[in-house]
Amino acid sequence: MKKVFLLVSLVLMVTMFFGVDTITFWHTYSTNSGEYKLLTEKIIPDFEKSHPGIKVAETQVNYDDMRQRLIVSTATQELGDVIRMDIIWVPQFGDIEVLLRVDEVFPDEFAEMKDEFLPGPLSTCQWEGHYYGLPLDTNTRVLLWSEKLFSEIGLSSPPKTMDDYVQIIRALTKDTNNDGQIDQWGFADNGLGPWNSIPWIYSFGGSILDPTNSKAEGYTNSRQSINALSTFKELYEEGCISDTVVGGGGIGTFEGYAENIYATIIGGPWSWPIIKGQYPDANINYALWPAGEGGSKSVVGGEDIVISAFTEHKEAAWEFTKYMVSYEVQKEFVSVSQMPIRKDLVNDPVITEHPYFHTFMKQLETAVARSPHPAWNQINDIMDLAWQNAIIGDYTAEEALNEAAEKIEEVLQEYK
């Protein structure tokens, strides 16, 4: 008892002598979510107990309002000290130097931590050779396949290669009631933008930009990128891909999958609670996205944790940032369905025994980010239009991607 009293007294004396750093943490966790409850009732209190000289004042901002708030606050240099930021925004705000270069300010610690993270999520923090934060949470998309429909054509497992997958999509597209209209499709998705097309492009061996994110010509319109779009276009024109990819009025992808109308779809980890919420008895089967010339590649989503370049509490902000990406905290967040960004959790029982996270974590080992670049929103729109022009317009895949490469090069020139 005397030792406890002495320890508490020492902590109080240190705190009184040195004072308390109060840091602000801006985030977009919904206030009615399990993530918010965990953050406010356990994660932050535990951090403050282990760091008695630091207090964390959390501020919840609706996702739809966050980007505008960041823009306005940048002008006044009144950003939160630490911010949970959408991965596609990090290069934009890093480029205008409002985020701390953590690899430059904390080089030794960053170098030690760097290899702890999955490469896809980590890449979202990088711009022009520097890291402007650390990955905080992540997600990706994987293949959902119908065991029932596959069994009807004598298959008991999902396709492992893109060549097999293309043939299976064709084989599982049917007119089941012989009325002359297709009513079962081999594949369905809900759009044509990079969030949807990256798994096709990169698994075929293509890309959108070069590895330095500074060149489009020869990458956006590479042989492999053209092959990906051409194959998708052929499947769509053959009726093997649902009209949902172009905004058609068919049944939604999750509903159609649960009702065995779509033999395969691609979805994120949120697919499980959404499908089970509507179809409690649905049989959901996940698999890695089929591998092509580029391997099995999917797209990275999620948020990074960044530090404001204007903060007056760099050390305290860094301590909280490190804490949020630690093994213990990342493991805690799995309990509320937030996917971790650490390599050492891929094969941890908390993941391997989870009903569906394991496949997503394995996919994240090879998943790629939407090109980290300040002009990503423009690049995204150019790629979306290119795929639309080929799928529902009168462009060939090559024409659409040649035009896209030219337009993206014009955008990139503004950053050279």
N, C-alpha and C positions, 0 to 999 in steps of 0.2 A: 504494500500500500504506500509505503514511504517513497519507493522508487517511482511509482506512478505519479505521486504528488510532485516529486522533483522534476520529472519529465515534463509535466503540464506547466509547471512554473517556468522551466527553461524556455519552452515554446512561447509562452506569454511574454517573457522578457525579451526574447529575440524579436518578436513581432512588434512590441512596443518601441524597441530601440531602432529598428530598421524601418518601421512603418509597413503598411500593406499596399501592394500594387493592385489596383482594381482594373481588370481588363474587360472589354466588351466583346461578346461573341455573337455575331449576327448569323442567323441560320434560317432555314425554311422548313424545319420539321413542323408538321401540322400539330396544333395544340391538342387535338383529340387522338393523336397517334401513340402507339406504344413506344416509338422512338423518343418522343418528347417527354413522356413520363419517365423513361429510363434516364434520359439526359438530366432532367431537372431533379429527380428524386434520388438518383444514385451516382451517376457519373460525375457531375459537377461537385456534389457534396463530398464524395470520396477524394476528388482531386484537391479540394480546399483543405481537407484534413491532412493529406500528405504534403501539402504545400501551404503551410500556415501564413506565409507572407503574401499569398496571392488570393484575391477574390475574383470570381467570374460572374459578370452580369450578362445574362443571356437575353437576347432580343430576337423574338420571332418575327419574321417578315414573310408575307405570302409570296410564293414563288413568282406569280405573275407581276408582283410589284418590285421584286428584288433588283432586277437589272436597272430599272429606272432610278431606284434609290441609290444604287452604286454610282450611276452616272452623275446624279445631282451631288452626292456626297464627295465625289472625286473633285469636283469644282471647288468645294469649300474645304477640302482636305480634312473632312470629318468622318472618315470611314470607321467601321468597327475595328478594333485591334486585331481580332481574328474573325475570319469569315468562312462559312461553308458555301462554296461557290460552284455552280454548274461547270462541268469540265470544259464546255465549249466557250466559256467566258474568260477562262484564265489567260490564254494568249492575248486576248483583246486588252485586258487591263494590265497584263505584264508589259505589253508593248508600249503603253503610255506611262510606264514606270510608277505605277501607284501600288504595286505589290513588291514585297521584299524578296530579293533573290536569296533564298535560303541556302543555296550551295555556296554563295559568296560570303554571306554574313556568318554562317555557322558551318564552315567547310569541313572540319574534322568530324563533327557529329553526323553531318549529312552523308559523308563518304562511308561512314560505318553503317548507316541505316539503309542506304540506297538499295542494296541487294536483298533487303527483306521484303520488298514490294513486288507484286506481280508486274511484269514489264508493260502490259497494256495500260493499266491505270496510271502507272508512274509516268508514262510518256505524255499524258495529258497535262502534266505540270510544266513541261519544257517548252521554251521558245527561244530561238537564236542562241542555243548553247547554255542557257541558264535554266534553273528550276525555280519557279515562282510559288511553290507550295509543295504539299505532300498529298498523295491520294487518300481520301477519307472513306468513301464507300463506293461500291461499283455494281455493275450489272452487265449482262450481255444477253444475247438471244441464242437459243438452241432449237434443234429440230423436235417437233412434236409429231409423232406418228401413230396412226390408228392400228392397233394390234388386230382388231376385227377385220378391217378392210385388207390389211396385208395378208391375213390368213386365207382370205377368199381367193388369192392368186398364188397360194402355196408358199408364202414367205412368213418367217417367224422372227425376223430381226430387221432392224433398220438398215438402210444403205450406208456403207462406209465410204464409198467413192462417189464423186460427182457423176461419172459416167453411168454408174448403176442407178443413181438417183434420178437422172433425167429419164431413163427408161421406165423406172417405177412410176414416175409422175404420169407418163403416157399410159402405162398399163392400168392405172387406177382412176383414169378419167373415163366415165361411162354414162350411157343412157340406160339407167337401171329399169325403167318402166316401158322402154321401147316406144316412146311417143315422138321420137325424132329430135329430142332436146337433151342436151347434157344436163344431168342432175347430180353428178358426183364428180368432184374435181381432184386432181392429183396434188395440187398445191394452191394455197391461198395466203395472202398477206393483205395489208391495209394501206399500201402506198408504194411509191417508186423513188423516194428520196434516198440519200445515202444511208440513213438509218435502216432502210429496207434493202438497199442494193449492195452495200459493202460486203455482206457475207458472200454474195455471188461474185462480185468483182475480185475480191482478194483471194477467195478459194480457187478461182480460175487462174490465179497468178498475176492478176492485174493490180492496179492501184489508182489513186486519184492524183496524188502528188509524189514527187521523188522523196527519198528518205530525209532530205533537209527541209522539206515543205516549202521549196522555193521554185519549183519547176513543174509545169503541167504537161507541156509538149513531150510526147513519147511515153507518158505515163497514163494520163487520162485517156489517151487514144492508143495505148499499146495494143499489140496483137491480142494479148490475154484479156484486156479490158473490153475490147471489141467482141471477142469470143463470148464473154459472159453476157453482154447485152444481146448479142445475136441469138444465143441459145434461149435466153428468157423470152425474146421476141417470138421466136419460132414456137415455143411452148404456148405462149399466149394466143397466137394466131391459130394454133391447132385446137384451141378451146380447152387446153389442159390446165390453165391457170385461171382462177376465178376473177370475175370483173371487179371484185373488191380492191384489187391493186390499183385500179384507175377510178376509184370512187363509185363503183357501181352499186346498185341497190340490193345486192344479195345478202344473205344471212351473214352476220358478223363472223370473224375468223374463229374466235373462241367457241361461239355457239355452234358454228358449222362443224368444228372439230368434234365437239362433244356429241353431236348428233350424227356423226359418221357421214357427213356430207363432204367434208374436206379430208382427204386421206393423210395429208401432211400440212403443217403450218410451221411458222417460225415464231417463237415467243420468248418473252423474258420471264423472270421468276414470279412476277405478279400474275402470270397466267394460271398458276395453281389456285390461289384463293379466289380469283374471278370465276374460273370454271367450276370449282367445287361449290362456290356460293350459289350458283344457278343449277348445277347438276351434281348433287352430292355423291351420286353413284358412278360418276364418269370415270372411265379408266384412262388415266393420263400416262403416256409413255414419252420420256425424254431421251434424246440421244445427241451426241456431238454432230455438228453440222458436217455434211459429207465433204470429204477432202478431194480437191482437184489438183491442178498443177502447182498451186500455191499452198497446198495443205488444207487443213480444216481451220478456216478463219471466220470469225464473227466480229461484231461491232461492240465497242466498249461504251457504256453509259455510266452515269454516276456523278459524284461531286468530289471536289478537292477541298482541302483546308489550307487557307492562305493567310498571310499576315500583311497588314497595311504597311506601306512604306512610310506612312506618317505617324505610326505609333510611337509613343514615348515610353513604351514598356516592352521593348524588343525581347528581353530575356524572359520575362514572364509569359509573353505571348508564345514564345518558342517552347517553353516548358509545357504549356497547355496543348499546343499543337502535337508535340511528341507523345503526350499522354493519350490523346485521342486516337492515335494510330498504333498504340501499343498492343501487344498480344492480348493482354487481359481485357482491355476496353473493346477491341474489335470482336473478341469472343462474346462479350456481354451483348453487343448489338445484334449478334446472330439470333439471339432469343426473341428479337422483335422483327425478324426477317430482313435485316440489313446485311447485305453481302460484304464480307471482309476483303481487304486489299493485300493481305499478307500471304506470302508463300507458305509459311509454317502452319497455316490453318487449312490448306488444301486437303491434307490427309488427316486432319485432326478429327476425332470422333464426333465433335460437334457438327462437322460438315458431313462426314461419311455416313453418319446415322440420321442425318436430316432427310425428310421425305423427298426432297428434290434439289437441294443446293449442290450436291456433289457434281452432277453433270455440268452445272453452270460454272463451278469453280474450275473444273478441268478445261472447259472451253475458254475460260479467261486466261489460261496459260499461253494461248496463241491468238487471242482476240486483239484487234487493232483499233486504235482511236480514230474518230473522225478527225482528219488532219488538223493537228493543233496549230492554228494560224489565226491572227487577229481578224482576217477577212473571211472566216469560215462561213458566216451566214450567207455571204454572197456566193461563195463556192458551192455551198449546199444548194442554193436556188438554181444555179447554173446546171449542176448535175441532175437535179430533179427534173428540170425542163428537158434536158438531153434525153433522159430515159423516157419521158412522156412523148417526145417527138418521134422516138423510134417505135415505141409500143403502140401508140394510138395515132401518130401522125404518119406522114409519108416519107420519113427519113429512113435510110438504112442505119444500122448500128454504127458503121464507120463514119457516115456523114454527121450523125448526131454528136459523136464523141470528138471528131475533128473540130467541129464548131465550138463545142464545150471547152476543149483544150485552148483554143484561140482566145475565148472570152476570159478564161481563168488566168491565162498569161497576162492579159491586160490588167486584171485585178492585182496580180502578184507584183507587177512593175511598180505599183505605188509603194511597195515596201522594200525596194532595192535602192 
